[in-house]
Amino acid sequence: MLTRNNSDQPFPTLNEISGAADFRYCFSVDGNKYFLADIAPEIIPAGFSFRNIRELRRSSDFSRLNTMIMFTAYHLHCWYSNSRFCGKCGSKNVPYTKERALICSHCGKITYPRLNPAVIVGVVSGDRLLITRYAENRGVRSAALVAGYTEIGETLEETVQREVMEEVGLKVKNIRYYASQPWGFSQGILAGFFCETDGCDTVKLDETELSSAVWTERENITGQPDDYSLTHNMMMYFKKYGLKT
């Protein structure tokens, strides 16, 4: 992501990158329009540099709003990049003028932005929440909750049951919806649920997915380094309120 160095207005304006190619309108936020653009390294303007989006999320000079703008733009970038050709006949896709979509230049098949549905699960036993950490090869070090993508033919509630069983070997009950969040980093939509253990609460860890899963008392929950994610919000909600019935 090309960003301005050390500024609370990190994204370049169209005038600042006038030499870029293929400007594509993304969306508007608070009256400001945002675009995708391809830019060659040799025309990067002074005071700007390319930075990793994980790095930007953790940066103290990058606001929550700018993070969500960046993630959503990244989501669209991935979709456009992966949808250049029709999945039915292989011909080139072109922008569809009636709505946000691409249309095949040959057969007319319309392709819409893809969303990958996933669940975030707060597994509860009494006054404790199951806090996990991803396996080392995932490259994520912060505290987390059980999570996973919905598979074809599943309801979201069935995804909750399956992911909890696969990752930590627990049966759960009283599954209740909490909130959702778009998460462009994974081109997804996250649905948060709380649930309770159904019987034994002994964890059987899937070490290919997680490095740890620890029952944590409410007062000992610390959350994640920033407050951007649904995962952090769910942790802090449980810390403050517990699992209200």
Backbone hydrogen bonds, N-H to C=O, Kabsch-Sander energy under -0.5 kcal/mol:
donor,donor_aa,acceptor,acceptor_aa,energy
3,T,1,M,-0.6
3,T,49,S,-2.5
4,R,10,P,-3.7
5,N,47,G,-3.0
17,I,13,T,-1.0
17,I,14,L,-0.5
18,S,15,N,-1.1
20,A,17,I,-2.3
21,A,38,D,-2.8
24,R,36,L,-2.5
26,C,34,Y,-3.1
27,F,34,Y,-1.0
29,V,32,N,-2.6
32,N,29,V,-2.1
34,Y,27,F,-2.7
36,L,24,R,-3.1
38,D,21,A,-2.6
43,I,40,A,-2.0
44,I,41,P,-1.3
48,F,45,P,-1.4
49,S,3,T,-2.1
51,R,1,M,-2.4
56,L,52,N,-2.2
57,R,53,I,-2.0
58,R,54,R,-1.4
59,S,55,E,-0.6
59,S,56,L,-0.9
62,F,59,S,-1.3
63,S,61,D,-0.5
67,T,63,S,-2.0
68,M,64,R,-2.2
69,I,65,L,-2.3
70,M,66,N,-2.6
71,F,67,T,-2.7
72,T,68,M,-2.2
73,A,69,I,-2.4
74,Y,70,M,-2.5
75,H,71,F,-2.2
76,L,72,T,-2.1
77,H,73,A,-2.6
78,C,74,Y,-2.5
79,W,75,H,-2.1
80,Y,76,L,-2.9
81,S,77,H,-2.4
82,N,78,C,-2.2
83,S,79,W,-0.7
83,S,80,Y,-0.8
84,R,81,S,-0.5
86,C,91,S,-3.5
90,G,86,C,-1.1
93,N,84,R,-2.9
94,V,103,I,-2.5
96,Y,101,A,-2.4
97,T,95,P,-0.5
101,A,99,E,-1.3
102,L,111,T,-2.6
103,I,94,V,-3.1
104,C,109,K,-2.2
105,S,92,K,-2.6
108,G,104,C,-0.8
111,T,102,L,-3.2
116,N,187,Q,-2.0
118,A,189,I,-2.1
119,V,148,G,-2.8
120,I,191,A,-2.2
121,V,146,V,-3.2
122,G,120,I,-0.5
122,G,193,F,-3.2
123,V,121,V,-1.0
124,V,122,G,-0.5
124,V,195,C,-2.4
125,S,128,R,-2.1
128,R,125,S,-1.4
129,L,216,T,-2.5
130,L,123,V,-2.3
131,I,129,L,-0.9
131,I,214,V,-2.6
132,T,144,A,-2.7
133,R,212,S,-2.1
135,A,209,E,-2.2
138,R,135,A,-2.1
139,G,136,E,-1.4
144,A,132,T,-2.8
146,V,121,V,-0.8
148,G,119,V,-1.7
150,T,117,P,-2.4
154,E,151,E,-2.0
159,T,155,T,-1.8
160,V,156,L,-2.0
161,Q,157,E,-2.0
162,R,158,E,-2.5
163,E,159,T,-3.0
164,V,160,V,-2.2
165,M,161,Q,-2.0
166,E,162,R,-2.9
167,E,163,E,-2.7
168,V,164,V,-2.3
169,G,164,V,-0.6
169,G,165,M,-1.3
170,L,164,V,-1.0
173,K,196,E,-2.8
176,R,194,F,-2.9
178,Y,192,G,-3.2
179,A,192,G,-0.7
181,Q,190,L,-2.1
183,W,188,G,-2.7
186,S,183,W,-1.5
187,Q,184,G,-1.2
188,G,183,W,-2.4
189,I,116,N,-1.3
190,L,181,Q,-3.1
191,A,118,A,-2.4
192,G,179,A,-3.9
192,G,190,L,-0.5
193,F,120,I,-2.8
194,F,176,R,-2.4
195,C,122,G,-2.2
196,E,173,K,-2.6
197,T,124,V,-2.0
198,D,171,K,-2.9
199,G,197,T,-0.7
204,K,168,V,-2.6
205,L,203,V,-0.6
206,D,167,E,-2.4
207,E,205,L,-1.0
209,E,206,D,-1.5
210,L,206,D,-2.6
211,S,133,R,-2.7
212,S,133,R,-1.4
214,V,131,I,-3.0
216,T,129,L,-2.5
218,R,127,D,-1.3
220,N,217,E,-1.7
221,I,218,R,-1.6
233,N,229,S,-1.9
234,M,230,L,-2.5
235,M,231,T,-2.1
236,M,232,H,-2.5
237,Y,233,N,-2.1
238,F,234,M,-2.4
239,K,235,M,-2.3
240,K,236,M,-1.8
241,Y,237,Y,-3.0
242,G,237,Y,-0.5
242,G,238,F,-1.9
244,K,242,G,-1.0
